[in-house]
Amino acid sequence: MMNNPNNFMVVQNNTDESRLLGKFLYYSLADVLVKKEDFERICHALDFPYAGRRISVVDAFKNATGKVTRRTVGAGGTQEIFRIYCRDNRREGNIYSRELVRETVGLRTNRYDKLANICYDRDADRMYHDIVEDDPALDAEHLCQSMEQKFLIFRECLGRSQIDTILLHYLETLDALPISVYGKLYFVPRGKMHKVDLFEDFLEDLNHANQNDKALVVNSFYIADDEKQRDKMASEFYTLVRKEAQEYQERAAYLIDSGCQSASIMERWIRRIHELEQKKQRYEALFRKELSETDAEFGSLALYSQELQVRAEGIRMMKAA
């Protein structure tokens, strides 16, 4: 495993591409928040693949009420320590409710005081609140109004999880290999490393459109093609592909054992198994070696794929009869 980035052999970007193994990419989205219209404009300007995403108003409500957490020391030298945050109430129909809580830290147990209810009515498309208890140490009314203002922003913006999902889909098209020890660290093989530039340009433009202060980070560098580097990346690939192969086996087994009657679902998993096999072949060509350590997993996948194919064809023949 790559537990030390210094183990990579980094080269200059003017090196002959045939001498490169690929590109090493890392990024951080921080607390990104971008208006949907700005996000779509950037995608269109850069021709970045984006199928469009609906912003969940319920998620916007949860995000707006999830940002209130704070830790405060009481005034007057009392050294009273308390946290202010929101927690879920039981949902009633299309009304989503959270409560604003003051948690006071004690020696043996903490005290919890409910300050307000904050609700979102999905039918009326309205967020509202009611104050339950006044607290002299903070302005609960102001906090609730602040959350309602944030809600208006969140319902018009894409946040970190949504943008990260879009980026991960793009990285999948590059055959990108996540490096196991670090988050958001990827190896992109030589044949697709030229597309990393689009990824970097996209994140830099998102940084300019970010509604929050903390900057997004993205960078990449080239990896030399030698036996030592190929062996290291092969080890990372083994870890990733074994995990994916085992997940595919479990899903295929479930479809078979449960008697799935959807040919389209089974065919979708047949395609995914085939795509994983093709990815393995591309990496074998890149590393100049057969990745025989995964033969058992792929042998089982081939059998599952054949069984799914037989069942899917049978279902389609019955429907056509």
N, C-alpha and C positions, 0 to 999 in steps of 0.2 A: 504494500500500500504506500501511497505517496504521503508520508507523514512529515515531510520536510520539503517546501517548495524549492529550496536550494539544490535539491537533487535533480532538478530539470536542467538540461543543457540549453540555455537560451542563446539565440543567434540574432544577427541584425536582419532587418526586414528587406535588405537588398540581396539576400542570399538566394542562390539558385533554388527554385521551388522543388526540384527533384531531390535536393539534399535535405528537405524538411520533412519531418514526421507529421506535423500539423501545427495547430495554434492553441495556446493556453489562454483561456478567457475567464475573467472574474468580474462580478458586478454586485452592487448593493442597491436596493431600491429605497432604503431608509423608510421614511414615513410618507411616501409619495402620494400625492392627491392631484389629479389632473381632470379638468373639465372634459366631459365626454366630447364636446364639439372640438376642443383643442386636440384631444387624442385622435379623433377621426381625421382632422386636418393634417396632423403630422403623418399619420399612416398613409394618407392619400399623396402627400407631397413626396414621401420617400418610397412609395410603392411597397410599403411594409404590409405583409399579409395580415388581414384583419377581417373576420367574418361578421363583426358587429356583436355587441354584448348588451343585453338589457340590464339596466341598473335596478337592483332589487330595492324597493322602498323600505321593506322590512329590515334589510341589511343596513340601509342608511340610518334607520332609527337606532339599531343596535350599535352601530359605529359612533353615532353622535352621543349616545348615553354611555359609551364605554371609555370615553376620553376624559371623564371627570375625575378619575382617581388622583388623589393627592394626599400627602402626609404633612401634618401641621403640628407645631408645638403651641400650646395654649399661651395666651397673653398673661401679663402680670407676674411673670416669673414663677408660675405654678408648675412648669415643666409637664403639663398635661399633653400627652401625645395622642393624636387621633387621626384616623384615615376617613376620607370622604369618597364614596364610590357608589355605583349603581349595581343592583343585582336583580335577577329576573323574578317576576311574580308569575303565578299560574295564568296561562292564556285563557281568555274567554271569547269564543267565537273568533271574530276578526279584529278583536281588540288586543293589542300587545301591550303589556304593562311591565314597568320596572320601578323599583323604589330607590330613592336616594337615601343612603344610610350613613350615619356617623358612628364609626367604630372607635371607642375610647380604649386605649391600651391600659390594662390593669396588671397587678402583680400576679394574680392567680387566674383570672379570667377577664375577658374583654366585655365591655358593655356596648350594646347595639341600640341605637335610637333611630327610628324612622323619621325622616324629615319631610319627604314628599313622595307623591306618586307621579310618574311620568308615563304617559300613554300615547299610543298611536292607534287611531281608528282607521282600519283599512277601507271600510265602506265609505266613510266620509272623507278619506284621504286627509286626515288632520292629526297633528300632534298637539297635545295639551298636557297640563299638569295641575296638581292641587297641593298646596302646602299643608302638611299634617302637623308639624311642630316647628315653631320658630327657634332658631339657635343664635344666641348672641355672639358666638365666635365666628360666624360666617353668614353670608347673605344667600340663603337657599333660593330665594326668588330669582336673584341674579344668576345663580348657577343653572337653574331650570331654563331661564330665558336664553342663556348662552347655549345650552344644549339644543334648544329649538332653532336657534340661528345656525348651528353647525349642521343640523338635520337638513336645512335648506341647501347647504353646500354639498353635503354628502350625496344627496339624491340627484345631484347634477354632475357628480364626479366619479371617476374610476379610482379605486384605491389600490393598495399594494397587492392584495391577494388576487384581484382581478387582472391587474397588469402582469403579475408574475405568471399567472396561468397562460396568458397570451405569449409571453416570452418563452416559456417552457415548450409550448407547441412549436414555436419557431426553431428552438434548439433541437427538438426531435427531428425536424427535417434536415438538420445538418449532421445527423448521426452523432451528436455531441455526447460525450461520455462524462458523467458527473464524477468528480474526484471525491473519494469516500470520506476523507477526514474533514474537509472544509465544506461550508455551505456556499452555494452559488459559484462553484469552481468547476470548470468544464474543459475537457480536451476536445477540440474539433479536428477531425482528420483532414489530411492534406487536400483531398479532393473537394472539400466544401469550405475550407478555411477562408476563401475569398468573400464569403457571405457574412463573415464576422463584422466586416466594415459596416454593413447595413445595420447590424445589431447595435454597434457602438454609436452610429449616427442617430439611431432611433432613441436611445437612452439619453443622449446629450440634448436632443430637442425636447424630450419629456422633462428634462431637468429645468429648462427655461420655462416650461408651462406648469411646473410644480407649484401647487398652492401652499405648500409647507416650506419651512426654512431649511431643513436638513437636506444637503445635496445628495443626489444620486451619484454612484461611483461605477465606472466601467473602464476596463483596460484589458489589453491582450498582448501576448508576445509569442514569437515563434519558437518551436521546439525542434532541435536538430534530429535528423534521422540517423541513429546509430543503434547498435545491438542493445546497449544498456538501456536506452530510452524505450525501445520497442518492448523489451522484457518488462519494464515497469508499467507501461500502459497496458500490456497484455494482462498483467495481474489485476489491474483495475477493471479491465473488461470482463475477466472471469467473474469477479464479484458482482458486477451489474447484471450480466447476462444470465447467470445462475438464478439470481433472484427473480428476474423477469420470466425465465423459463418455468420456474416452480409456480409462480403466480398463474401463468397461462395453463399449466397442467391442472391446477386446482379448479380454475374456472371451467375448463373443458370437462373435467370429471363431474363437476356439479351439473352442467348442462345434460350430460349423459345420464347420470344417476336420477335426476329429477324428471327425466322424460320430456325435455324441452320440445315443444311443438312449433317453435318459430324457426323456420329455415333461415330467415334473414339474420337472426341473432347468431346462429351457428356459423353461417358463412362469414359474418364479421370476424369471429374469432379464428376461423380458418385463415382469413387474410392476415390477421395480426401475427399468427404463427409463421406464415410464409414471409412476412416482412422482417420478423426477427431472424429467421434463417438467412435471409438476404443480407441483413446487417452483419451477421457473423461472417459471411463470406467476404464482405467488403473489408472488414477488419483483418481477416486472415490474409488478404492480399496486401493490406497496408503493412502488417507486421511481418510478412513473408514467412509465415509458419501456420500450420494447422493448429487450431485451438481444440486439440483432442480432449482436453480436460472436461469439456462440456458435451462430449458425445452422448453420454447416458441421458442427459436432460433432453437433448434434441432428438434422440432416438425415441424417447417416450412421447415427445410432442408430435412426431411424425405419425405415430400410431393413433394418438388422440385426433389428429387432424383427419386421418383417413376415416375414422369412425364417425366423426361429425359430418364429413362429406357424404358418407353413405346415408346417414339419417336425414340430412337436409335434402338430398336428391329424392329420397323416398317420400318425404312430406310433400314436395312439389309435384311429384308424379300423382299422388293421391288427390291433390287439389285439382290437378288438370284433368283427372279422369271424369 
